[in-house]
Amino acid sequence: MTNVKSKVFDRRRAGVLLHPTSLPDADHGALGQAARSFVDWLHVGGFSVWQFLPLGPVGSDRSPYFARSNHAGDPGLVDLVTLAHEGLIDATRLEQLGREEHLAEAALRLSQPGPRHEAYEKFRDESAHWLPDYSLFMAIQARESGRPWWEWPEPLRDRNASAMRKARKELAIDIARIEACQYFFYAQWGELRKYASERGVLLFGDVPIYLAPDSVEVWAHRKLFQLDDAGRPTAVAGVPPDYFSVDGQLWGNPLYRWEEHQRTRYQWWIERLRAQFALFDLVRIDHFRGLEAYWAVPADAPTAATGEWRKAPGEALLAAARKAFGRLEVVAEDLGVITPAVEALRDGYHLPGMRIAQFGFDGADTNVHVLHNWTAHSVGYTGTHDNDTTLGWFHHLDDGARQFVADYVGSIQDEVVVGLTRAVLGSVAQLAIVPMQDLLILGTEARMNLPGTVVGNWLWKFSWHEVPHWLAARCLRWNQLYGRT
């Protein structure tokens, strides 16, 4: 099975990185006409890949990397207009009621007999390995005024059987609404994926290596995480000082108790990947290097600088995954402190890594991110969601560095973003990805995330008025020139 040809890396392709929360005309949810319009634009522009950030439910910080569930989708993406067209909510009151009121109405109508209800019951049956825990978790948390699960009453914190049964009975209406929202998400996602496939656009997802401490997975599978008896992490995730932060990044996620994963033959991870492969044609494992060794920070540490590297069983995990799935349509996010051992793990399973053009101008001949050092079996980017936009990055360089970049891409300084975009599309990388912000030549104001900060991130949206009418045609010409159509 490992010799099966990749359906993504079968030829040169180009794609765009854009999270659905950034889509225009998505005030009522992104998984409807807003997403279909973007698929149409990608198709016209010769792009055959749409890359997303993680799609799970988010907390108050909006970070898609602080995942609250392995399986659930963000209900904020559910498109209310689609529900109105299906007769599940009253279209005449679309602007009069709040989102939660509309979803509650749709859930109530979904419970009535008919083909839609039968499809919903089938979804519940197929999701029985995760949906009951998720819906109960979210319902309890709402009743507990949003408190994290380790602050709940002890019987619920510790999943006492009688306390769980009582909570399910008391919160039945809320649970039904939460489960209905998941059905709406998966139904609409399925329609979007079909629509994209019909237009030759593949969907590229993202798997955060860690989960939020206040997540259903940590609550329901405490043995798999490094927690104390009260459910609090004994050590947390992060990375040492690097390009993004002089103190490192203190993420705060609980770390895995890898010996338990080994004991269960990585079944939890297998199911996690299975869920992502059901949604996407290709998935990226964020912070891939954490599968070889991870940075463990004491839970009470003020910064990540005092952490230490600990070994992880990535070889055994990936072997189990390949046995389960055959070919792994996986991209390794291999940025940061990458050692020969990480490279061996990546290359041993023939996983493409990432190359970032913005990282390639430090003057070091051995820098793997220098465009002329890229390899074909990689995914090349101008920048990622964690970088400044290319225009913002360029403007923050000193005069000499700006001139060097302009000379390298063969353009005047006013056209460096276009030059670097073309250089990435023309590179040897089998898959080239450009953030939408760079196609629109936007500055730092359009940055998606500043690592190490929690305020002001994940908010950027664009408008179709910002997209020149000629841009798709120009992108199509570039993709034709560089053999990516």
Secondary structure, 3 states (H helix, E strand, C coil): CCCCCCCCCCCCEEEEECCHHHCCCCCCCCCCHHHHHHHHHHHHCCCCEEECCCCCCCCCCCCCCCECCCCCCCHHHCCHHHHHHCCCCCHHHCCCCCHHHHHHHHHHHHCCCCHHHHHHHHHHHHCCCCHHHHHHHHHHHHHCCCCCHHHCCHHHHCCCHHHHHHHHHHCHHHHHHHHHHHHHHHHHHHHHHHHHHHCCCEEEEEECCCECCCCHHHHHCHHHECECCCCCECEEEEECCCCCCCCCEEEEEECECHHHHHHCCCHHHHHHHHHHHHHCCEEEECCHHHHCEEEEEECCCCCHHHCEEEECCHHHHHHHHHHHHCCCCEEECCCCCCCHHHHHHHHHCCCCEEEEHHHHCCCCCCCCCCHHHCCCCEEEECCCCCCCCHHHHHHCCCHHHHHHHHHHHCCCHHHHHHHHHHHHHCCCCCEEEEEHHHHCCCCHHHCCCCCCCCCCCCCCCCCHHHCCCCHHHHHHHHHHHCCCC
